[in-house]
Structures are given as C-alpha cells and as structure tokens.
Amino acid sequence: MLAIFNKEFNSFFSSPIGYIVAGLFLVSIGSLIWIIPGPFNIFDSGYVNLIPFFEALPWVFAFLIPAICMRSFSEERKQGTMELLLTKPLSLNQLVFGKFLGCFCLTIIAILPTFLYLISLSALTAKDVSVDYGVIFSSYFGVVLLISCFTSIGIFASSMSTNQIIAFIWGAVISLFLYFGFDGLSSISIGDSQLYTLDYFGINYHFKSISRGILDSRNLVYLLSISILFLALTRFQLKTISG
C-alpha cells in the first residue's frame, strides 16, 4: 500500500500538476474571501471570523478534489496498467486505500497555507476582541473529514471511466449533489408541508454543525460513513473490472 501511496503522491509533484492545483486552490479561495465582494467575503460579513472561508470551501472542493482524483484509476485503465496492478501481491483494499491516501494528503498540503489566515484575522481584530480559535480548529477538523468524503467520491468516479474528463464530471456532480442536493430536495413543498428531514442526509447539514464548533458523534459517524461507503463502492467496481 505504501508503494501505491508514494506513486500516487509523487506523481503530482514530479510534474507541474500538483503545484498548479495547489496554486489554483489558494488563488480561488483567497479571492473569494478577501477580494471578491459577496457572501464569502470576510470584510463584507462584518465579523472577525473564518465562517465565510469554511462556507466557501465546499464549493471549491467540489471541483478541486475530483480534478485531483480523476486520473487515479482512469489513467491506469486507459494505459492498460490496471491489470498489472491487480496482479501485484496487494489486496484491492490496499490498492484503493493507497490511491485514496495519495489524493487526500495532496489536498491536506494544499490547505496548510490557509493557516496564515489566522494571522490576518488577528491583525483585523480590535484590541478588546478575542478570536475563538477553538471553533476555528474544530472547523478545520470538519474540513479534514470533508476532504475525506470528496476524495473517496473522486476515487470512485475515477474507477468508473477510462476518460479523465468524464471521471472529473462524475466526481463533481456526485459531490455537489451529496453536499447541496438534499437541501434543495428538503425545500420542495408537498401539499402544505416541506421535506425538512431530507437535509439530514446531506453532507452540508453535518459539516455546518462541525464548522460551528459542535463535535457531535453523529456528524462524525455520518462523514466517516460517506468515505467508507464510496471506498467500498470503488473496491466493488475494481473487483467487477478484474472479473
């Protein structure tokens, strides 16, 4: 599994791809929360906190992470090296988890520079106002779980096609639906009532709770379950391909 992880992780930084992806992420998220006027702009919010940052992240991740994951299995299948991987002395679980960890760690490295926002936040804070760092760090913990969810979805999408673009589209569509789709469905009126309970099945409901500093075990179990589910689906897909 370690060899698969090293291969996947190093492949990003042996070419400009990894640096471009990390750079695009930092430019896009930085522009949204510091420069572009709108709902994610910290200055427009009027509060000295990183709530706009954590609200903007899912939108960026829904496209960034599928872009990172799209080549994981689709490239192996296209080049015909998947059969070679499957003949090596490693289990499907090790293969899937090795690919997952490579993409997961790349995204974690991409968000590390955002800790500098804490310095900017401190500089913007009035002398008699304190920043609630406890909530911020619990929100970052939620971000790690969100990355895990979107990475497992991206890995699964990559296993479904030999075309990287199609894998990217599938990954983005599934990520967006699981994050925002159930909120939309819960707002649909049936008669005189709305399906409010449907939003509980969406990632948004559980990530929002964690980003407010609420570390409820139900939210943690849900987000971990999404990751495990899509890793299991990836394993099943690869087993089907290998016959």
TITOR-683984 format. One record per residue: residue in three letters; x, y, z of N, C-alpha, C in turn; residue number from 1. Coordinates in steps of 0.2 Angstrom, whole numbers, plus 5000, padded with zeros to 4 digits. Each point is the difference from the previous one (the first is absolute). Layout:
% TITOR-683984
PT    aa    n_u    n_v    n_w   ca_u   ca_v   ca_w    c_u    c_v    c_w     i
PT   ALA      X      Y      Z      X      Y      Z      X      Y      Z   NUM
...
END
This chain:
% TITOR-683984
PT    aa    n_u    n_v    n_w   ca_u   ca_v   ca_w    c_u    c_v    c_w     i
PT   MET   5004   4994   5000   4996   5006   5000   5004   5006   5000     1
PT   LEU   5006   5000   5004   5004   5006   5000   5003   5002   4993     2
PT   ALA   5002   4994   4996   5002   5002   4993   4995   5003   4996     3
PT   ILE   4994   4998   5001   4994   5003   4996   5000   5008   5002     4
PT   PHE   5000   5001   5007   4999   5006   5002   5006   5005   4998     5
PT   ASN   5006   4997   5000   5006   5004   4998   4999   5002   4992     6
PT   LYS   4998   4995   4996   4999   5001   4993   4995   5005   4999     7
PT   GLU   4995   5000   5003   4994   5004   4999   5002   5007   5002     8
PT   PHE   5003   5001   5006   5002   5006   5003   5006   5004   4996     9
PT   ASN   5005   4996   4998   5005   5003   4997   4999   5001   4993    10
PT   SER   4995   4997   4997   4998   5002   4993   4998   5007   4999    11
PT   PHE   4997   5003   5005   4997   5006   5000   5006   5005   5000    12
PT   PHE   5005   4999   5004   5006   5005   5001   5006   4998   4995    13
PT   SER   4999   4995   4996   5005   4999   4995   4999   5004   4994    14
PT   SER   4994   5003   5000   4998   5004   4994   4997   5006   5003    15
PT   PRO   4998   5005   4996   4998   5007   5002   4992   4999   5003    16
PT   ILE   4997   4994   4999   4993   4999   5001   4999   5002   5007    17
PT   GLY   5003   4997   5005   4999   5001   5007   5001   5007   5002    18
PT   TYR   5005   5003   4998   5001   5008   5001   4994   5004   4997    19
PT   ILE   4998   4998   4994   4995   5004   4997   4993   4999   5004    20
PT   VAL   4999   4994   5002   4994   4999   5004   5000   5003   5006    21
PT   ALA   5005   5000   5004   5001   5003   5006   4999   5008   4999    22
PT   GLY   5004   5003   4995   5000   5007   4999   4993   5002   4998    23
PT   LEU   4996   4996   4996   4993   5002   4998   4996   5000   5006    24
PT   PHE   5000   4995   5004   4996   5000   5006   5001   5006   5005    25
PT   LEU   5007   5002   5001   5001   5006   5004   4998   5006   4997    26
PT   VAL   5001   5001   4994   4998   5006   4996   4992   5001   5001    27
PT   SER   4997   4994   4998   4992   5001   5000   4997   5001   5007    28
PT   ILE   5003   4996   5005   4997   5001   5006   5002   5007   5003    29
PT   GLY   5006   5002   4999   5002   5006   5003   4996   5006   4996    30
PT   SER   4999   4999   4994   4996   5006   4996   4993   5000   5003    31
PT   LEU   4997   4994   5001   4993   5000   5003   4999   5003   5007    32
PT   ILE   5005   4999   5004   4999   5003   5007   5003   5006   5001    33
PT   TRP   5005   5002   4996   5003   5007   5002   4999   5005   4994    34
PT   ILE   4999   4998   4994   5000   5005   4995   4993   5001   4997    35
PT   ILE   4997   4995   4997   4993   5000   4997   4995   5002   5004    36
PT   PRO   4996   5005   4999   4994   5002   5004   4995   4994   5000    37
PT   GLY   4997   4999   5005   4995   4995   5000   4999   4996   5007    38
PT   PRO   4996   4995   5000   4998   4997   5006   5006   4996   5004    39
PT   PHE   5005   4999   4996   5006   4997   5003   5006   5005   5002    40
PT   ASN   4999   5006   4999   5005   5005   5001   5000   5002   5008    41
PT   ILE   5005   4999   5003   5001   5001   5007   4998   5007   5002    42
PT   PHE   5003   5005   4996   4999   5007   5001   4992   5002   5000    43
PT   ASP   4997   4997   4995   4993   5001   4999   4995   4997   5006    44
PT   SER   5003   4995   5003   4996   4996   5005   5000   5005   5006    45
PT   GLY   5005   5004   5001   5000   5004   5006   5002   4997   5007    46
PT   TYR   5002   4994   4999   5002   4996   5006   5007   4997   5000    47
PT   VAL   5004   5000   5005   5007   4998   5000   5000   4993   5001    48
PT   ASN   4998   4996   4995   5000   4992   5001   5001   4997   4993    49
PT   LEU   5001   4994   5000   5002   4996   4993   4994   4997   4998    50
PT   ILE   4994   5001   5002   4994   4997   4998   4999   5001   4992    51
PT   PRO   5001   5005   4997   5000   5001   4993   5004   4995   4996    52
PT   PHE   5006   4999   5003   5005   4996   4997   4998   4992   5000    53
PT   PHE   4997   4998   5006   4998   4993   5000   4993   4999   4996    54
PT   GLU   4996   5006   4999   4995   4999   4996   5001   5000   4992    55
PT   ALA   5006   5003   4999   5002   5000   4993   5004   4993   4998    56
PT   LEU   5003   4997   5005   5004   4994   4998   4997   4995   4997    57
PT   PRO   4993   4998   5002   4997   4994   4996   4999   5002   4993    58
PT   TRP   4999   5006   4998   4999   5002   4993   5007   4998   4996    59
PT   VAL   5005   5002   5003   5007   5000   4997   5002   4992   5000    60
PT   PHE   4999   4997   5005   5001   4993   5001   4996   4995   4995    61
PT   ALA   4994   5002   4999   4996   4996   4995   5003   5000   4993    62
PT   PHE   5004   5004   4998   5003   5000   4994   5008   4998   5000    63
PT   LEU   5003   5003   5005   5007   4999   5001   5002   4993   5001    64
PT   ILE   4996   4996   5005   5002   4994   5002   4999   4995   4995    65
PT   PRO   4994   5000   4996   4999   4995   4994   5005   5001   4995    66
PT   ALA   5003   5007   4999   5005   5001   4995   5007   4996   5003    67
PT   ILE   5001   5000   5006   5006   4997   5003   4999   4992   4999    68
PT   CYS   4994   4998   5001   4999   4992   5000   4999   4997   4993    69
PT   MET   4998   5004   4995   4997   4998   4994   5005   4995   4996    70
PT   ARG   5006   5001   5001   5005   4996   4997   5002   4993   5004    71
PT   SER   4998   5000   5006   5002   4994   5004   4999   4993   4997    72
PT   PHE   4994   4999   4998   4999   4993   4997   4999   5001   4993    73
PT   SER   4997   5005   4997   4998   5001   4993   5006   5000   4996    74
PT   GLU   5006   5003   5002   5006   5000   4997   5003   4993   5000    75
PT   GLU   5000   4996   5005   5002   4993   5000   4996   4996   4996    76
PT   ARG   4994   5001   4999   4996   4996   4996   5001   5001   4992    77
PT   LYS   5001   5007   4999   5001   5002   4993   5007   4998   4998    78
PT   GLN   5005   5000   5004   5007   4997   4998   5001   4993   5000    79
PT   GLY   4995   4996   5003   5000   4993   5000   5004   4998   5006    80
PT   THR   5002   5004   5005   5004   4998   5006   4996   4998   5005    81
PT   MET   4993   5000   5000   4996   4998   5005   5001   4992   5001    82
PT   GLU   5000   4997   4995   5001   4992   5000   5007   4999   5004    83
PT   LEU   5005   5004   4998   5006   4998   5004   5000   5002   5007    84
PT   LEU   4996   5005   5002   4999   5001   5007   4997   4995   5004    85
PT   LEU   4994   4997   4996   4996   4995   5003   5004   4993   5001    86
PT   THR   5005   4999   4996   5004   4994   5001   5006   5001   5005    87
PT   LYS   5001   5006   5003   5005   5001   5005   4997   4997   5007    88
PT   PRO   5005   4998   5004   4998   4997   5007   4997   5005   5005    89
PT   LEU   4995   5003   4998   4996   5005   5004   4993   4999   4999    90
PT   SER   4996   5001   5006   4993   4999   4999   4997   5006   4997    91
PT   LEU   4993   4999   4998   4996   5006   4997   5000   5005   5006    92
PT   ASN   4999   4998   5006   5000   5005   5005   5006   5005   5001    93
PT   GLN   5006   4997   4999   5006   5003   5000   5001   5005   4994    94
PT   LEU   4998   4997   4994   5000   5004   4994   4996   5006   5001    95
PT   VAL   4993   4999   5002   4996   5006   5000   5002   5005   5006    96
PT   PHE   5002   4997   5005   5002   5005   5006   5006   5004   4998    97
PT   GLY   5005   4996   4997   5006   5004   4998   4999   5006   4995    98
PT   LYS   4995   4999   4995   4998   5005   4996   4997   5006   5004    99
PT   PHE   4995   4998   5004   4997   5004   5004   5004   5005   5004   100
PT   LEU   5005   4997   5004   5005   5003   5004   5004   5005   4996   101
PT   GLY   5002   4998   4994   5004   5005   4996   4996   5006   4998   102
PT   CYS   4994   5000   4998   4996   5006   4998   4998   5003   5006   103
PT   PHE   4998   4997   5006   4998   5003   5006   5006   5004   5003   104
PT   CYS   5006   4998   5000   5006   5004   5003   5002   5006   4995   105
PT   LEU   4999   4999   4994   5001   5006   4995   4995   5005   5002   106
PT   THR   4994   4999   5001   4995   5005   5002   5002   5003   5007   107
PT   ILE   5002   4996   5004   5002   5002   5007   5005   5005   4999   108
PT   ILE   5005   4999   4996   5006   5004   4999   4998   5007   4997   109
PT   ALA   4995   4999   4996   4997   5006   4996   4997   5005   5005   110
PT   ILE   4997   4998   5006   4996   5004   5004   5005   5003   5006   111
PT   LEU   5006   4997   5001   5004   5002   5005   5002   5007   5000   112
PT   PRO   5001   5003   4994   5001   5008   5000   4995   5004   5003   113
PT   THR   4994   4997   5000   4994   5004   5002   5000   5002   5008   114
PT   PHE   5005   4996   5003   5001   5002   5007   5002   5007   5001   115
PT   LEU   5003   5003   4995   5003   5006   5000   4994   5005   5001   116
PT   TYR   4994   4998   4998   4994   5004   5001   4999   5002   5007   117
PT   LEU   5002   4996   5004   4999   5001   5008   5004   5006   5002   118
PT   ILE   5006   5001   4996   5004   5006   5002   4997   5006   4997   119
PT   SER   4997   5000   4994   4996   5006   4998   4994   5001   5004   120
PT   LEU   4997   4995   5003   4994   5001   5004   5002   5003   5006   121
PT   SER   5005   4998   5003   5003   5004   5006   5001   5007   4999   122
PT   ALA   5003   5002   4994   5002   5006   4999   4994   5005   4999   123
PT   LEU   4994   4997   4998   4994   5003   4999   4996   5001   5006   124
PT   THR   5002   4996   5005   4996   5000   5006   5001   5006   5005   125
PT   ALA   4995   5004   5002   5001   5005   5005   5003   4998   5006   126
PT   LYS   5003   5004   5004   5004   4998   5006   4996   4997   5005   127
PT   ASP   4994   5002   5001   4995   4997   5005   4996   4994   4998   128
PT   VAL   5002   4998   4994   4996   4994   4997   5005   4994   4999   129
PT   SER   4998   4994   5002   5004   4994   4999   4997   4996   4995   130
PT   VAL   5004   4996   4997   4998   4995   4994   4999   4994   5004   131
PT   ASP   4995   4996   4998   4998   4994   5003   5004   4995   4996   132
PT   TYR   5006   4998   5002   5004   4995   4996   4998   4993   5001   133
PT   GLY   4996   4999   5005   4998   4993   5001   4995   4998   4995   134
PT   VAL   4995   5005   4998   4995   4999   4995   5004   4999   4993   135
PT   ILE   5005   5004   4999   5003   5000   4994   5004   4993   4999   136
PT   PHE   5003   4998   5005   5004   4993   4999   4995   4994   5000   137
PT   SER   4994   5001   5003   4995   4995   4999   4997   5000   4993   138
PT   SER   5000   5006   4997   4998   5001   4993   5005   4996   4995   139
PT   TYR   5006   5001   5002   5005   4997   4996   5000   4993   5000   140
PT   PHE   4998   4997   5006   4999   4993   5001   4994   4997   4995   141
PT   GLY   4995   5005   5000   4994   4998   4995   5003   5000   4993   142
PT   VAL   5004   5005   4998   5003   5000   4994   5004   4994   4998   143
PT   VAL   5003   4997   5004   5004   4994   4999   4995   4994   4999   144
PT   LEU   4995   5000   5003   4995   4995   4999   4996   5001   4993   145
PT   LEU   4999   5006   4998   4997   5002   4994   5005   4998   4994   146
PT   ILE   5006   5001   5001   5005   4998   4995   5000   4993   4999   147
PT   SER   4999   4996   5006   5000   4993   4999   4994   4998   4996   148
PT   CYS   4994   5003   5002   4994   4998   4996   5001   5001   4992   149
PT   PHE   5002   5006   4999   5000   5002   4992   5006   4996   4997   150
PT   THR   5005   4998   5004   5005   4996   4997   4998   4993   4998   151
PT   SER   4996   4997   5005   4998   4994   4998   4995   5000   4995   152
PT   ILE   4996   5005   4999   4995   5001   4994   5004   5001   4994   153
PT   GLY   5006   5004   5000   5004   5001   4994   5003   4993   4998   154
PT   ILE   5002   4996   5005   5004   4994   4998   4995   4995   4997   155
PT   PHE   4994   5000   5003   4994   4996   4997   4999   5002   4993   156
PT   ALA   4999   5006   4999   4999   5003   4993   5005   4998   4995   157
PT   SER   5006   5000   5002   5006   4998   4996   5000   4993   4998   158
PT   SER   4997   4996   5004   5000   4993   4999   4995   4998   4995   159
PT   MET   4995   5005   4999   4994   4998   4995   5002   5001   4993   160
PT   SER   5005   5004   4998   5001   5002   4993   5008   5000   4999   161
PT   THR   5001   4999   4993   5007   5000   4998   5002   5007   4997   162
PT   ASN   4995   5004   5001   5000   5007   4997   5001   5005   5006   163
PT   GLN   5005   5004   5001   5001   5004   5006   4995   5005   5000   164
PT   ILE   4998   5003   4995   4995   5006   5000   4993   4997   5002   165
PT   ILE   4998   4994   4998   4994   4997   5002   5000   4999   5008   166
PT   ALA   5006   4997   5002   5001   4999   5007   5000   5006   5004   167
PT   PHE   5002   5005   4998   5000   5007   5003   4993   5002   5001   168
PT   ILE   4996   5000   4994   4993   5002   5000   4996   4996   5005   169
PT   TRP   5001   4993   5000   4996   4996   5004   5002   5002   5008   170
PT   GLY   5006   5001   5001   5002   5001   5007   4997   5007   5002   171
PT   ALA   5000   5005   4996   4998   5007   5002   4992   4999   5001   172
PT   VAL   4997   4997   4995   4992   4999   5001   4998   4997   5006   173
PT   ILE   5003   4994   5002   4999   4996   5006   5001   5004   5006   174
PT   SER   5006   5004   5000   5002   5004   5006   4995   5005   5001   175
PT   LEU   4998   5004   4994   4995   5005   5001   4994   4998   5002   176
PT   PHE   4997   4994   4998   4994   4998   5002   5000   4998   5007   177
PT   LEU   5005   4996   5002   5000   4998   5007   5001   5006   5005   178
PT   TYR   5003   5005   4998   5001   5006   5004   4994   5004   5000   179
PT   PHE   4997   5002   4994   4995   5005   5000   4993   4997   4997   180
PT   GLY   5000   4994   4997   4994   4998   4997   4994   4998   5005   181
PT   PHE   5002   4998   5006   4995   4998   5005   4997   5006   5003   182
PT   ASP   5004   5006   5000   4997   5006   5003   4995   5003   4995   183
PT   GLY   5001   4999   4993   4995   5002   4995   4994   4996   5001   184
PT   LEU   5001   4993   5000   4994   4995   5001   4996   5002   5006   185
PT   SER   5003   5002   5006   4996   5001   5006   4996   5006   4999   186
PT   SER   5002   5005   4995   4996   5006   5000   4994   4999   4995   187
PT   ILE   4999   4994   4997   4994   4999   4996   4994   4999   5004   188
PT   SER   4995   5003   4998   4993   5000   5004   4996   4995   4997   189
PT   ILE   4997   4996   5004   4996   4994   4999   4993   5002   5004   190
PT   GLY   4995   5002   4996   4994   5003   5004   5002   5006   5004   191
PT   ASP   4999   4999   5006   5001   5006   5005   5006   4999   5004   192
PT   SER   5004   4995   4998   5006   4999   5004   5007   4999   4996   193
PT   GLN   5005   5001   5003   5007   4999   4996   5003   4994   5003   194
PT   LEU   5005   4997   4996   5004   4994   5002   5006   5002   5004   195
PT   TYR   4999   5003   5006   5006   5003   5003   5005   4995   5002   196
PT   THR   4997   4994   5002   5005   4995   5002   5005   4997   4995   197
PT   LEU   4999   5002   4994   5004   4997   4995   5007   5003   5000   198
PT   ASP   5000   5007   5003   5007   5003   5000   5005   4996   5005   199
PT   TYR   4997   4996   5004   5004   4996   5005   5005   4995   4996   200
PT   PHE   4997   4998   4994   5004   4995   4996   5006   5004   4996   201
PT   GLY   5000   5006   5000   5005   5004   4996   5006   5001   5004   202
PT   ILE   5006   5001   4997   5006   5001   5003   5000   5007   5003   203
PT   ASN   4997   5005   4997   4999   5007   5002   4998   5000   5008   204
PT   TYR   4995   4997   5001   4997   5000   5007   5005   4998   5005   205
PT   HIS   5004   4995   4999   5004   4997   5005   5007   5005   5000   206
PT   PHE   5002   5002   4994   5006   5004   5000   4999   5007   5004   207
PT   LYS   4994   5003   4999   4998   5006   5003   5000   5000   5007   208
PT   SER   4998   4994   5003   5000   4999   5007   5007   5000   5003   209
PT   ILE   5005   4997   4996   5006   4999   5003   5004   5007   4999   210
PT   SER   4998   5004   4994   5004   5006   4999   4997   5005   5005   211
PT   ARG   4995   4999   5004   4998   5004   5005   5003   4999   5007   212
PT   GLY   5004   4994   5000   5004   4998   5006   4996   4995   5004   213
PT   ILE   4995   4997   4997   4996   4995   5003   5003   4993   4998   214
PT   LEU   5003   4996   5004   5003   4994   4998   4996   4994   5002   215
PT   ASP   4994   5000   4997   4995   4994   5002   5002   4994   4996   216
PT   SER   5000   4994   5004   5002   4994   4997   4996   4998   4994   217
PT   ARG   4994   5002   5000   4996   4998   4994   5002   5003   4994   218
PT   ASN   5003   5006   5000   5002   5004   4994   5007   4996   4998   219
PT   LEU   5004   4998   5005   5006   4997   4999   4999   4993   4996   220
PT   VAL   4995   4997   5003   4999   4993   4997   4997   5001   4993   221
PT   TYR   4996   5005   4999   4997   5000   4993   5006   5002   4995   222
PT   LEU   5004   5005   5002   5005   5001   4995   5005   4995   4999   223
PT   LEU   5002   4996   5005   5004   4994   4999   4997   4995   4996   224
PT   SER   4993   4999   5001   4996   4995   4997   5000   5001   4992   225
PT   ILE   4999   5007   4998   5001   5002   4993   5006   4997   4997   226
PT   SER   5006   5002   5003   5006   4998   4998   5001   4992   4999   227
PT   ILE   4998   4997   5005   5000   4992   5000   4996   4998   4994   228
PT   LEU   4994   5002   5000   4995   4998   4995   5003   5001   4993   229
PT   PHE   5003   5005   4998   5002   5001   4993   5007   4997   4999   230
PT   LEU   5004   4998   5005   5006   4996   5000   4998   4993   4998   231
PT   ALA   4994   4998   5004   4998   4993   4999   4997   4999   4993   232
PT   LEU   4997   5006   4997   4997   4999   4993   5006   5000   4995   233
PT   THR   5005   5004   5002   5006   4999   4995   5003   4993   5000   234
PT   ARG   5000   4997   5006   5003   4994   5000   4995   4995   4996   235
PT   PHE   4994   5001   5001   4995   4995   4996   5001   5002   4993   236
PT   GLN   5001   5006   4998   5001   5001   4992   5006   4997   4998   237
PT   LEU   5005   5001   5003   5007   4997   4998   4999   4992   5000   238
PT   LYS   4997   4997   5005   4999   4993   5000   4996   4998   4994   239
PT   THR   4995   5004   4998   4996   4998   4994   5004   5001   4993   240
PT   ILE   5004   5005   5000   5005   5000   4994   5005   4995   5000   241
PT   SER   5002   4998   5005   5005   4994   5000   4997   4993   4999   242
PT   GLY   4994   5000   5001   4996   4994   4999   5001   4995   5006   243
END
